Amino acid sequence: MLFCGGLGTRLREHSETIPKPLVNVGIRPIVWHLMRYYAHYGHKDFILCLGYRGDLIREYFLNYNECMSNDFVMSEGGRKIEPITSDIADWRITFVDTGMHANLGQRLLRVRKYLEGEEMFLANYSDGLSDLRLDSYIETFRQRNVIGGAVAVRPSQSLHAIRMDEQGMVQGIESVADSDYWINGGFFCLRQEIFEHIEEGEELVEEPFRRLIDKRQLWTHRHPGFWAAMDTFKDKIALDRMEARGSCPWMVWKGAAA
């Protein structure tokens, strides 16, 4: 389940009309990279929680062109196109309008009927890429027998944390990336019981997750490997440069990080 409804206000420098999931990394949007990552591990049944400019996301997949990211053979003067490989032929995608201004908890509640019969499901913010070993993460989550699982990652921003005393005198400065500081990476494993802990209007990682914490039902997996979010235009440029160099750890389907 991919949350695709946010406004992406901090990416307006790139575009005021394209929803964040459709912002490209190379020739394909970030949501495609994420879906390709999940498909590599066998998870090919997707629910897209649409909101802001959901029409553009629908249009992108309705007019999807396999040949833009696959080798193909053209013959008969262009009248016959034969893709050699395929990206999405075996994907199943459910498109759901979950509201323009809904938060994540509300979007999750609005797709609940599409998750009936699923003991567990995966959810993602749709704005971050990683080389996380998804199969190992899911298996450990199963064994933990908890309701919620979240991936903790190192912050990738070039920020520095300041330690100070009560008088405000600085005692130390260190890079956040080098500290023992972990943040929510946006890769979730959830069981059906999560719906018993969400009230209408609540943000997923606030009140519902606090209830899970109180019941010791929220587990986190620390991932020290690659993770990068596309939160700002600067983040997009960084990912574009990685893609241009061919240094793409998240492209596990190419063997970059098996």
Secondary structure, DSSP 4 states (H G I P E B T S, - for coil): -EEE----GGGTTT-SSS-GGGSEETTEEHHHHHHHHHHHTT--EEEEEE-TTHHHHHHHHHT--GGGSS-EEEEGGGTEEEESS-SSTT-EEEEEE--SS--HHHHHHHTGGGGTT-SEEEEE-SSEEE---HHHHHHHHHHHT-SEEEEEE---S--EEEEE-TT--EEEEEEGGGSS--EEEEEEEEEGGGGGG--TT--TTTHHHHHHHHTT-EEEEEE-S-EEE--SHHHHHHHHHHHHHT--TT-GGGTS--
